[in-house]
Amino acid sequence: MQIVKEGYPFIIIPLVLGLMLLIFRLNKMLNIIGILCVVISLFCIYFFRDPKIYVTKGDGLVLSPCNGRILEISENEEEKVIRVFLSVFDVHLQRSPVCGKVINIEHKNGKFLKAMDSEAHMLNEQNIITIENKNGQYIVKQIAGILARRCVTWVKVGDVLNVGDKIGMIKFSSQVDLHLPKNISIKVKRGDRVISGVTIFANLNNKETSYGRKF
């Protein structure tokens, strides 16, 4: 299992500190702190995991950009929006939901409301990644939460992406929104568990799909 590079400081620092405290055994309290540090390090190994997946293959697919549970599906006159909540137990790496070109990346400063808050997607700090292809524009919003204080984006404007390519991660639990063109038929519903690069959010061509490239 791979580990996302941003996770190494969170893994190594508490692990080294914890092992030092346990090795020297200065007193009972420091031993307990040492054990807690090792436990925190082990949790961070789990949290920053980058598991191997088989990206779902098929023409015209729109895949989930993240792991988590669907909070809400909404639409307005211009677009449809799927909001996904990521708990601390979900993989926090995001993937491109479609093939296309990155045409804009924007960072928006804001608050750190709970991801479940109805205003979090509007008021919280976030990175906004716009990907365009022949079917329209798809906007992935990495939204910080009460624990997540930083969203990391690994792509830049001009990058050409395949569906399922890694585009970034959020440090600790938060929310990811996907904005889609209005004419797309959504294939998921509120409450569904979704997997980044695997779960189909929409199928523009309604063709059969299969699991393809392994990451």
One Martini backbone bead per residue (centre of mass of N, CA, C, O) as a GRO file, in nm:
protein
  215
    1MET     BB    1   0.094   0.037   0.023
    2GLN     BB    2   0.049   0.359  -0.028
    3ILE     BB    3   0.171   0.695   0.046
    4VAL     BB    4   0.111   1.005   0.087
    5LYS     BB    5   0.345   1.250   0.102
    6GLU     BB    6   0.191   1.444   0.309
    7GLY     BB    7   0.204   1.218   0.552
    8TYR     BB    8   0.496   1.186   0.669
    9PRO     BB    9   0.506   1.396   0.904
   10PHE     BB   10   0.259   1.255   1.060
   11ILE     BB   11   0.425   0.985   1.097
   12ILE     BB   12   0.726   1.037   1.190
   13ILE     BB   13   0.716   1.226   1.436
   14PRO     BB   14   0.543   1.051   1.638
   15LEU     BB   15   0.713   0.795   1.610
   16VAL     BB   16   0.984   0.897   1.715
   17LEU     BB   17   0.884   1.009   1.982
   18GLY     BB   18   0.753   0.750   2.091
   19LEU     BB   19   1.007   0.566   2.082
   20MET     BB   20   1.182   0.734   2.269
   21LEU     BB   21   0.999   0.719   2.520
   22LEU     BB   22   0.998   0.402   2.533
   23ILE     BB   23   1.304   0.352   2.554
   24PHE     BB   24   1.369   0.542   2.814
   25ARG     BB   25   1.161   0.535   3.043
   26LEU     BB   26   1.113   0.784   3.250
   27ASN     BB   27   0.791   0.747   3.280
   28LYS     BB   28   0.463   0.673   3.283
   29MET     BB   29   0.353   0.920   3.131
   30LEU     BB   30   0.556   0.904   2.889
   31ASN     BB   31   0.468   0.625   2.800
   32ILE     BB   32   0.180   0.703   2.723
   33ILE     BB   33   0.262   0.915   2.515
   34GLY     BB   34   0.419   0.719   2.337
   35ILE     BB   35   0.178   0.541   2.260
   36LEU     BB   36   0.008   0.766   2.134
   37CYS     BB   37   0.209   0.839   1.911
   38VAL     BB   38   0.202   0.564   1.769
   39VAL     BB   39  -0.101   0.561   1.714
   40ILE     BB   40  -0.105   0.817   1.541
   41SER     BB   41   0.087   0.709   1.325
   42LEU     BB   42  -0.090   0.467   1.238
   43PHE     BB   43  -0.334   0.635   1.154
   44CYS     BB   44  -0.183   0.802   0.933
   45ILE     BB   45  -0.126   0.564   0.754
   46TYR     BB   46  -0.425   0.511   0.702
   47PHE     BB   47  -0.518   0.796   0.605
   48PHE     BB   48  -0.266   0.823   0.375
   49ARG     BB   49  -0.369   0.629   0.184
   50ASP     BB   50  -0.300   0.457  -0.153
   51PRO     BB   51  -0.487   0.266  -0.311
   52LYS     BB   52  -0.554   0.023  -0.518
   53ILE     BB   53  -0.717   0.059  -0.840
   54TYR     BB   54  -0.993   0.022  -1.069
   55VAL     BB   55  -1.069   0.200  -1.326
   56THR     BB   56  -1.344   0.289  -1.475
   57LYS     BB   57  -1.456   0.191  -1.795
   58GLY     BB   58  -1.577   0.429  -2.045
   59ASP     BB   59  -1.779   0.608  -2.231
   60GLY     BB   60  -1.884   0.902  -2.079
   61LEU     BB   61  -1.772   0.915  -1.796
   62VAL     BB   62  -1.864   0.987  -1.450
   63LEU     BB   63  -1.672   1.002  -1.168
   64SER     BB   64  -1.572   0.980  -0.867
   65PRO     BB   65  -1.351   1.206  -0.684
   66CYS     BB   66  -1.433   1.030  -0.419
   67ASN     BB   67  -1.458   0.930  -0.098
   68GLY     BB   68  -1.786   0.839   0.044
   69ARG     BB   69  -2.086   1.029   0.118
   70ILE     BB   70  -2.383   1.133   0.007
   71LEU     BB   71  -2.545   1.434   0.088
   72GLU     BB   72  -2.612   1.577  -0.206
   73ILE     BB   73  -2.857   1.659  -0.468
   74SER     BB   74  -2.847   1.922  -0.709
   75GLU     BB   75  -3.019   2.202  -0.885
   76ASN     BB   76  -3.016   2.432  -1.155
   77GLU     BB   77  -3.013   2.621  -1.443
   78GLU     BB   78  -2.688   2.523  -1.498
   79GLU     BB   79  -2.665   2.277  -1.276
   80LYS     BB   80  -2.513   2.005  -1.108
   81VAL     BB   81  -2.483   1.869  -0.762
   82ILE     BB   82  -2.235   1.679  -0.578
   83ARG     BB   83  -2.218   1.586  -0.237
   84VAL     BB   84  -1.931   1.482  -0.032
   85PHE     BB   85  -1.851   1.296   0.252
   86LEU     BB   86  -1.553   1.288   0.460
   87SER     BB   87  -1.413   1.084   0.663
   88VAL     BB   88  -1.141   0.975   0.853
   89PHE     BB   89  -1.183   0.675   0.702
   90ASP     BB   90  -1.131   0.792   0.435
   91VAL     BB   91  -1.014   0.841   0.143
   92HIS     BB   92  -0.834   1.164   0.054
   93LEU     BB   93  -0.818   1.116  -0.245
   94GLN     BB   94  -0.827   1.271  -0.564
   95ARG     BB   95  -1.008   1.246  -0.879
   96SER     BB   96  -1.078   1.249  -1.197
   97PRO     BB   97  -1.403   1.231  -1.343
   98VAL     BB   98  -1.257   1.310  -1.620
   99CYS     BB   99  -1.179   1.386  -1.925
  100GLY     BB  100  -0.933   1.659  -1.960
  101LYS     BB  101  -0.887   2.010  -1.908
  102VAL     BB  102  -0.723   2.237  -1.722
  103ILE     BB  103  -0.856   2.582  -1.686
  104ASN     BB  104  -0.887   2.603  -1.357
  105ILE     BB  105  -0.751   2.751  -1.045
  106GLU     BB  106  -0.892   2.803  -0.713
  107HIS     BB  107  -0.852   2.996  -0.418
  108LYS     BB  108  -1.057   2.993  -0.112
  109ASN     BB  109  -1.115   3.167   0.146
  110GLY     BB  110  -1.222   3.067   0.491
  111LYS     BB  111  -1.382   2.859   0.674
  112PHE     BB  112  -1.440   2.575   0.940
  113LEU     BB  113  -1.682   2.411   0.897
  114LYS     BB  114  -1.875   2.169   0.905
  115ALA     BB  115  -1.949   1.954   0.652
  116MET     BB  116  -2.264   1.937   0.737
  117ASP     BB  117  -2.297   2.215   0.678
  118SER     BB  118  -2.497   2.401   0.461
  119GLU     BB  119  -2.247   2.635   0.428
  120ALA     BB  120  -1.966   2.507   0.364
  121HIS     BB  121  -1.957   2.528   0.040
  122MET     BB  122  -1.945   2.858   0.069
  123LEU     BB  123  -1.745   2.934   0.337
  124ASN     BB  124  -1.519   2.752   0.298
  125GLU     BB  125  -1.228   2.646   0.240
  126GLN     BB  126  -1.098   2.623  -0.111
  127ASN     BB  127  -1.064   2.423  -0.403
  128ILE     BB  128  -1.094   2.500  -0.764
  129ILE     BB  129  -1.153   2.262  -1.028
  130THR     BB  130  -1.141   2.298  -1.384
  131ILE     BB  131  -1.288   2.077  -1.626
  132GLU     BB  132  -1.255   2.020  -1.984
  133ASN     BB  133  -1.478   1.909  -2.246
  134LYS     BB  134  -1.702   1.828  -2.496
  135ASN     BB  135  -1.941   1.816  -2.257
  136GLY     BB  136  -1.788   2.026  -2.066
  137GLN     BB  137  -1.797   2.128  -1.730
  138TYR     BB  138  -1.592   2.036  -1.437
  139ILE     BB  139  -1.626   2.079  -1.080
  140VAL     BB  140  -1.382   2.061  -0.823
  141LYS     BB  141  -1.435   2.069  -0.467
  142GLN     BB  142  -1.216   2.142  -0.207
  143ILE     BB  143  -1.330   2.113   0.133
  144ALA     BB  144  -1.297   2.234   0.422
  145GLY     BB  145  -1.295   2.174   0.777
  146ILE     BB  146  -1.272   2.138   1.114
  147LEU     BB  147  -1.008   1.953   1.050
  148ALA     BB  148  -0.965   2.056   0.770
  149ARG     BB  149  -0.688   2.288   0.676
  150ARG     BB  150  -0.604   2.140   0.392
  151CYS     BB  151  -0.575   2.176   0.042
  152VAL     BB  152  -0.446   1.965  -0.221
  153THR     BB  153  -0.299   2.040  -0.541
  154TRP     BB  154  -0.148   1.857  -0.831
  155VAL     BB  155  -0.247   2.047  -1.044
  156LYS     BB  156  -0.256   2.238  -1.356
  157VAL     BB  157  -0.283   2.455  -1.584
  158GLY     BB  158  -0.309   2.245  -1.887
  159ASP     BB  159  -0.373   1.983  -1.797
  160VAL     BB  160  -0.409   1.646  -1.907
  161LEU     BB  161  -0.675   1.421  -1.833
  162ASN     BB  162  -0.763   1.128  -1.698
  163VAL     BB  163  -0.965   0.920  -1.582
  164GLY     BB  164  -0.846   0.889  -1.241
  165ASP     BB  165  -0.661   1.099  -1.190
  166LYS     BB  166  -0.462   1.254  -0.976
  167ILE     BB  167  -0.537   1.586  -0.797
  168GLY     BB  168  -0.559   1.530  -0.473
  169MET     BB  169  -0.602   1.650  -0.121
  170ILE     BB  170  -0.734   1.606   0.213
  171LYS     BB  171  -0.672   1.703   0.544
  172PHE     BB  172  -0.899   1.549   0.657
  173SER     BB  173  -1.210   1.588   0.715
  174SER     BB  174  -1.475   1.648   0.456
  175GLN     BB  175  -1.540   1.796   0.124
  176VAL     BB  176  -1.688   1.711  -0.205
  177ASP     BB  177  -1.757   1.877  -0.511
  178LEU     BB  178  -1.970   1.823  -0.806
  179HIS     BB  179  -1.992   1.992  -1.114
  180LEU     BB  180  -2.248   1.968  -1.364
  181PRO     BB  181  -2.414   1.944  -1.626
  182LYS     BB  182  -2.757   1.964  -1.667
  183ASN     BB  183  -2.794   1.711  -1.891
  184ILE     BB  184  -2.725   1.511  -1.671
  185SER     BB  185  -2.756   1.179  -1.555
  186ILE     BB  186  -2.793   1.055  -1.250
  187LYS     BB  187  -2.667   0.738  -1.073
  188VAL     BB  188  -2.710   0.857  -0.790
  189LYS     BB  189  -2.764   0.888  -0.427
  190ARG     BB  190  -2.850   0.960  -0.135
  191GLY     BB  191  -2.617   0.777   0.081
  192ASP     BB  192  -2.408   0.683  -0.095
  193ARG     BB  193  -2.136   0.494  -0.154
  194VAL     BB  194  -1.811   0.608  -0.265
  195ILE     BB  195  -1.551   0.572  -0.525
  196SER     BB  196  -1.268   0.669  -0.643
  197GLY     BB  197  -1.273   0.587  -0.988
  198VAL     BB  198  -1.548   0.389  -0.976
  199THR     BB  199  -1.795   0.545  -0.935
  200ILE     BB  200  -2.088   0.622  -1.105
  201PHE     BB  201  -2.245   0.931  -1.177
  202ALA     BB  202  -2.224   0.915  -1.503
  203ASN     BB  203  -2.367   0.820  -1.841
  204LEU     BB  204  -2.374   0.954  -2.152
  205ASN     BB  205  -2.397   0.667  -2.337
  206ASN     BB  206  -2.509   0.402  -2.203
  207LYS     BB  207  -2.276   0.205  -2.160
  208GLU     BB  208  -2.079  -0.034  -2.104
  209THR     BB  209  -1.874  -0.135  -1.829
  210SER     BB  210  -1.534  -0.140  -1.689
  211TYR     BB  211  -1.245  -0.250  -1.557
  212GLY     BB  212  -0.921  -0.109  -1.573
  213ARG     BB  213  -0.702   0.075  -1.476
  214LYS     BB  214  -0.431   0.055  -1.262
  215PHE     BB  215  -0.332   0.243  -0.938
   0.00000   0.00000   0.00000
